[in-house]
Amino acid sequence: MDLSQPTATWIEQNKATPYFAAIICYFDELESALDFATK
C-alpha cells in the first residue's frame, strides 16, 4: 500500500483483487446475519 495515496484511491485501484472482494463479501454476509439476528 502506497501511503502517499489517499485510502479511497487505493481501494479503487485494488477492489478487483480476490482478497479485497472476499473481505467485502465477508462483511456483506456478516451484515446480513446481524440483520437477521436482530429481527
PDB file of N, CA, C and O in Angstrom:
ATOM      1  N   MET A   1       0.845  -1.198   0.000  1.00  0.00           N
ATOM      2  CA  MET A   1       0.000   0.000   0.000  1.00  0.00           C
ATOM      3  C   MET A   1       0.877   1.244   0.000  1.00  0.00           C
ATOM      4  O   MET A   1       1.755   1.410   0.847  1.00  0.00           O
ATOM      5  N   ASP A   2       0.620   2.099  -0.958  1.00  0.00           N
ATOM      6  CA  ASP A   2       1.379   3.339  -1.071  1.00  0.00           C
ATOM      7  C   ASP A   2       0.735   4.390  -0.179  1.00  0.00           C
ATOM      8  O   ASP A   2      -0.357   4.877  -0.471  1.00  0.00           O
ATOM      9  N   LEU A   3       1.413   4.738   0.908  1.00  0.00           N
ATOM     10  CA  LEU A   3       0.845   5.662   1.879  1.00  0.00           C
ATOM     11  C   LEU A   3       0.762   7.095   1.372  1.00  0.00           C
ATOM     12  O   LEU A   3       0.158   7.947   2.024  1.00  0.00           O
ATOM     13  N   SER A   4       1.358   7.369   0.223  1.00  0.00           N
ATOM     14  CA  SER A   4       1.274   8.711  -0.346  1.00  0.00           C
ATOM     15  C   SER A   4      -0.064   8.923  -1.062  1.00  0.00           C
ATOM     16  O   SER A   4      -0.420  10.044  -1.423  1.00  0.00           O
ATOM     17  N   GLN A   5      -0.784   7.834  -1.254  1.00  0.00           N
ATOM     18  CA  GLN A   5      -2.085   7.923  -1.912  1.00  0.00           C
ATOM     19  C   GLN A   5      -3.203   7.955  -0.873  1.00  0.00           C
ATOM     20  O   GLN A   5      -3.081   7.337   0.184  1.00  0.00           O
ATOM     21  N   PRO A   6      -4.287   8.667  -1.165  1.00  0.00           N
ATOM     22  CA  PRO A   6      -5.463   8.612  -0.292  1.00  0.00           C
ATOM     23  C   PRO A   6      -6.025   7.187  -0.271  1.00  0.00           C
ATOM     24  O   PRO A   6      -5.947   6.466  -1.265  1.00  0.00           O
ATOM     25  N   THR A   7      -6.576   6.802   0.846  1.00  0.00           N
ATOM     26  CA  THR A   7      -7.095   5.447   1.005  1.00  0.00           C
ATOM     27  C   THR A   7      -8.155   5.119  -0.047  1.00  0.00           C
ATOM     28  O   THR A   7      -8.171   4.014  -0.590  1.00  0.00           O
ATOM     29  N   ALA A   8      -9.026   6.061  -0.329  1.00  0.00           N
ATOM     30  CA  ALA A   8     -10.091   5.823  -1.304  1.00  0.00           C
ATOM     31  C   ALA A   8      -9.520   5.466  -2.674  1.00  0.00           C
ATOM     32  O   ALA A   8     -10.048   4.597  -3.368  1.00  0.00           O
ATOM     33  N   THR A   9      -8.441   6.139  -3.054  1.00  0.00           N
ATOM     34  CA  THR A   9      -7.794   5.856  -4.331  1.00  0.00           C
ATOM     35  C   THR A   9      -7.221   4.444  -4.325  1.00  0.00           C
ATOM     36  O   THR A   9      -7.350   3.704  -5.300  1.00  0.00           O
ATOM     37  N   TRP A  10      -6.592   4.087  -3.225  1.00  0.00           N
ATOM     38  CA  TRP A  10      -6.021   2.749  -3.095  1.00  0.00           C
ATOM     39  C   TRP A  10      -7.111   1.687  -3.205  1.00  0.00           C
ATOM     40  O   TRP A  10      -6.930   0.666  -3.869  1.00  0.00           O
ATOM     41  N   ILE A  11      -8.239   1.935  -2.552  1.00  0.00           N
ATOM     42  CA  ILE A  11      -9.357   0.996  -2.610  1.00  0.00           C
ATOM     43  C   ILE A  11      -9.874   0.882  -4.045  1.00  0.00           C
ATOM     44  O   ILE A  11     -10.127  -0.223  -4.526  1.00  0.00           O
ATOM     45  N   GLU A  12     -10.029   2.001  -4.718  1.00  0.00           N
ATOM     46  CA  GLU A  12     -10.482   1.983  -6.112  1.00  0.00           C
ATOM     47  C   GLU A  12      -9.566   1.137  -6.985  1.00  0.00           C
ATOM     48  O   GLU A  12     -10.034   0.373  -7.828  1.00  0.00           O
ATOM     49  N   GLN A  13      -8.274   1.273  -6.783  1.00  0.00           N
ATOM     50  CA  GLN A  13      -7.296   0.547  -7.589  1.00  0.00           C
ATOM     51  C   GLN A  13      -7.252  -0.940  -7.259  1.00  0.00           C
ATOM     52  O   GLN A  13      -6.868  -1.751  -8.102  1.00  0.00           O
ATOM     53  N   ASN A  14      -7.638  -1.302  -6.052  1.00  0.00           N
ATOM     54  CA  ASN A  14      -7.456  -2.682  -5.609  1.00  0.00           C
ATOM     55  C   ASN A  14      -8.758  -3.466  -5.395  1.00  0.00           C
ATOM     56  O   ASN A  14      -8.725  -4.618  -4.962  1.00  0.00           O
ATOM     57  N   LYS A  15      -9.883  -2.853  -5.695  1.00  0.00           N
ATOM     58  CA  LYS A  15     -11.154  -3.522  -5.385  1.00  0.00           C
ATOM     59  C   LYS A  15     -11.403  -4.756  -6.248  1.00  0.00           C
ATOM     60  O   LYS A  15     -12.279  -5.563  -5.935  1.00  0.00           O
ATOM     61  N   ALA A  16     -10.647  -4.908  -7.323  1.00  0.00           N
ATOM     62  CA  ALA A  16     -10.826  -6.076  -8.183  1.00  0.00           C
ATOM     63  C   ALA A  16     -10.032  -7.291  -7.703  1.00  0.00           C
ATOM     64  O   ALA A  16     -10.210  -8.391  -8.226  1.00  0.00           O
ATOM     65  N   THR A  17      -9.172  -7.103  -6.727  1.00  0.00           N
ATOM     66  CA  THR A  17      -8.370  -8.227  -6.253  1.00  0.00           C
ATOM     67  C   THR A  17      -9.238  -9.221  -5.485  1.00  0.00           C
ATOM     68  O   THR A  17     -10.146  -8.809  -4.762  1.00  0.00           O
ATOM     69  N   PRO A  18      -8.979 -10.511  -5.626  1.00  0.00           N
ATOM     70  CA  PRO A  18      -9.785 -11.537  -4.948  1.00  0.00           C
ATOM     71  C   PRO A  18      -9.825 -11.341  -3.435  1.00  0.00           C
ATOM     72  O   PRO A  18     -10.863 -11.546  -2.806  1.00  0.00           O
ATOM     73  N   TYR A  19      -8.696 -10.945  -2.857  1.00  0.00           N
ATOM     74  CA  TYR A  19      -8.632 -10.762  -1.408  1.00  0.00           C
ATOM     75  C   TYR A  19      -9.587  -9.668  -0.956  1.00  0.00           C
ATOM     76  O   TYR A  19     -10.331  -9.835   0.011  1.00  0.00           O
ATOM     77  N   PHE A  20      -9.557  -8.554  -1.662  1.00  0.00           N
ATOM     78  CA  PHE A  20     -10.434  -7.439  -1.318  1.00  0.00           C
ATOM     79  C   PHE A  20     -11.894  -7.828  -1.514  1.00  0.00           C
ATOM     80  O   PHE A  20     -12.749  -7.501  -0.692  1.00  0.00           O
ATOM     81  N   ALA A  21     -12.169  -8.529  -2.610  1.00  0.00           N
ATOM     82  CA  ALA A  21     -13.529  -8.977  -2.897  1.00  0.00           C
ATOM     83  C   ALA A  21     -14.034  -9.921  -1.810  1.00  0.00           C
ATOM     84  O   ALA A  21     -15.203  -9.873  -1.428  1.00  0.00           O
ATOM     85  N   ALA A  22     -13.144 -10.778  -1.318  1.00  0.00           N
ATOM     86  CA  ALA A  22     -13.512 -11.719  -0.262  1.00  0.00           C
ATOM     87  C   ALA A  22     -13.863 -10.986   1.029  1.00  0.00           C
ATOM     88  O   ALA A  22     -14.799 -11.369   1.730  1.00  0.00           O
ATOM     89  N   ILE A  23     -13.106  -9.927   1.343  1.00  0.00           N
ATOM     90  CA  ILE A  23     -13.395  -9.132   2.537  1.00  0.00           C
ATOM     91  C   ILE A  23     -14.765  -8.467   2.417  1.00  0.00           C
ATOM     92  O   ILE A  23     -15.562  -8.488   3.355  1.00  0.00           O
ATOM     93  N   ILE A  24     -15.023  -7.879   1.256  1.00  0.00           N
ATOM     94  CA  ILE A  24     -16.312  -7.225   1.025  1.00  0.00           C
ATOM     95  C   ILE A  24     -17.453  -8.236   1.164  1.00  0.00           C
ATOM     96  O   ILE A  24     -18.473  -7.953   1.793  1.00  0.00           O
ATOM     97  N   CYS A  25     -17.268  -9.405   0.574  1.00  0.00           N
ATOM     98  CA  CYS A  25     -18.269 -10.462   0.639  1.00  0.00           C
ATOM     99  C   CYS A  25     -18.496 -10.896   2.081  1.00  0.00           C
ATOM    100  O   CYS A  25     -19.635 -11.081   2.509  1.00  0.00           O
ATOM    101  N   TYR A  26     -17.401 -11.060   2.831  1.00  0.00           N
ATOM    102  CA  TYR A  26     -17.477 -11.475   4.222  1.00  0.00           C
ATOM    103  C   TYR A  26     -18.279 -10.479   5.055  1.00  0.00           C
ATOM    104  O   TYR A  26     -19.165 -10.872   5.813  1.00  0.00           O
ATOM    105  N   PHE A  27     -17.968  -9.192   4.913  1.00  0.00           N
ATOM    106  CA  PHE A  27     -18.677  -8.185   5.691  1.00  0.00           C
ATOM    107  C   PHE A  27     -20.134  -8.072   5.267  1.00  0.00           C
ATOM    108  O   PHE A  27     -21.001  -7.783   6.092  1.00  0.00           O
ATOM    109  N   ASP A  28     -20.408  -8.298   3.987  1.00  0.00           N
ATOM    110  CA  ASP A  28     -21.772  -8.276   3.491  1.00  0.00           C
ATOM    111  C   ASP A  28     -22.575  -9.411   4.117  1.00  0.00           C
ATOM    112  O   ASP A  28     -23.711  -9.213   4.546  1.00  0.00           O
ATOM    113  N   GLU A  29     -21.980 -10.596   4.166  1.00  0.00           N
ATOM    114  CA  GLU A  29     -22.616 -11.748   4.795  1.00  0.00           C
ATOM    115  C   GLU A  29     -22.820 -11.510   6.289  1.00  0.00           C
ATOM    116  O   GLU A  29     -23.869 -11.837   6.844  1.00  0.00           O
ATOM    117  N   LEU A  30     -21.798 -10.934   6.935  1.00  0.00           N
ATOM    118  CA  LEU A  30     -21.868 -10.646   8.360  1.00  0.00           C
ATOM    119  C   LEU A  30     -23.000  -9.666   8.651  1.00  0.00           C
ATOM    120  O   LEU A  30     -23.750  -9.841   9.610  1.00  0.00           O
ATOM    121  N   GLU A  31     -23.116  -8.642   7.823  1.00  0.00           N
ATOM    122  CA  GLU A  31     -24.165  -7.647   7.983  1.00  0.00           C
ATOM    123  C   GLU A  31     -25.541  -8.286   7.824  1.00  0.00           C
ATOM    124  O   GLU A  31     -26.468  -7.975   8.572  1.00  0.00           O
ATOM    125  N   SER A  32     -25.667  -9.187   6.839  1.00  0.00           N
ATOM    126  CA  SER A  32     -26.924  -9.892   6.617  1.00  0.00           C
ATOM    127  C   SER A  32     -27.285 -10.761   7.814  1.00  0.00           C
ATOM    128  O   SER A  32     -28.443 -10.816   8.228  1.00  0.00           O
ATOM    129  N   ALA A  33     -26.287 -11.437   8.364  1.00  0.00           N
ATOM    130  CA  ALA A  33     -26.505 -12.305   9.519  1.00  0.00           C
ATOM    131  C   ALA A  33     -26.927 -11.492  10.743  1.00  0.00           C
ATOM    132  O   ALA A  33     -27.827 -11.894  11.481  1.00  0.00           O
ATOM    133  N   LEU A  34     -26.284 -10.364  10.952  1.00  0.00           N
ATOM    134  CA  LEU A  34     -26.639  -9.495  12.074  1.00  0.00           C
ATOM    135  C   LEU A  34     -28.041  -8.932  11.888  1.00  0.00           C
ATOM    136  O   LEU A  34     -28.807  -8.818  12.845  1.00  0.00           O
ATOM    137  N   ASP A  35     -28.368  -8.584  10.661  1.00  0.00           N
ATOM    138  CA  ASP A  35     -29.688  -8.075  10.325  1.00  0.00           C
ATOM    139  C   ASP A  35     -30.747  -9.114  10.670  1.00  0.00           C
ATOM    140  O   ASP A  35     -31.773  -8.794  11.271  1.00  0.00           O
ATOM    141  N   PHE A  36     -30.490 -10.347  10.288  1.00  0.00           N
ATOM    142  CA  PHE A  36     -31.406 -11.450  10.538  1.00  0.00           C
ATOM    143  C   PHE A  36     -31.542 -11.714  12.039  1.00  0.00           C
ATOM    144  O   PHE A  36     -32.642 -11.956  12.536  1.00  0.00           O
ATOM    145  N   ALA A  37     -30.418 -11.667  12.753  1.00  0.00           N
ATOM    146  CA  ALA A  37     -30.399 -11.980  14.179  1.00  0.00           C
ATOM    147  C   ALA A  37     -31.125 -10.932  15.018  1.00  0.00           C
ATOM    148  O   ALA A  37     -31.654 -11.242  16.085  1.00  0.00           O
ATOM    149  N   THR A  38     -31.148  -9.701  14.536  1.00  0.00           N
ATOM    150  CA  THR A  38     -31.755  -8.627  15.324  1.00  0.00           C
ATOM    151  C   THR A  38     -33.223  -8.406  14.998  1.00  0.00           C
ATOM    152  O   THR A  38     -33.865  -7.536  15.586  1.00  0.00           O
ATOM    153  N   LYS A  39     -33.762  -9.185  14.063  1.00  0.00           N
ATOM    154  CA  LYS A  39     -35.177  -9.027  13.717  1.00  0.00           C
ATOM    155  C   LYS A  39     -36.057  -9.927  14.571  1.00  0.00           C
ATOM    156  O   LYS A  39     -37.278  -9.925  14.416  1.00  0.00           O
TER     157      LYS A  39
END
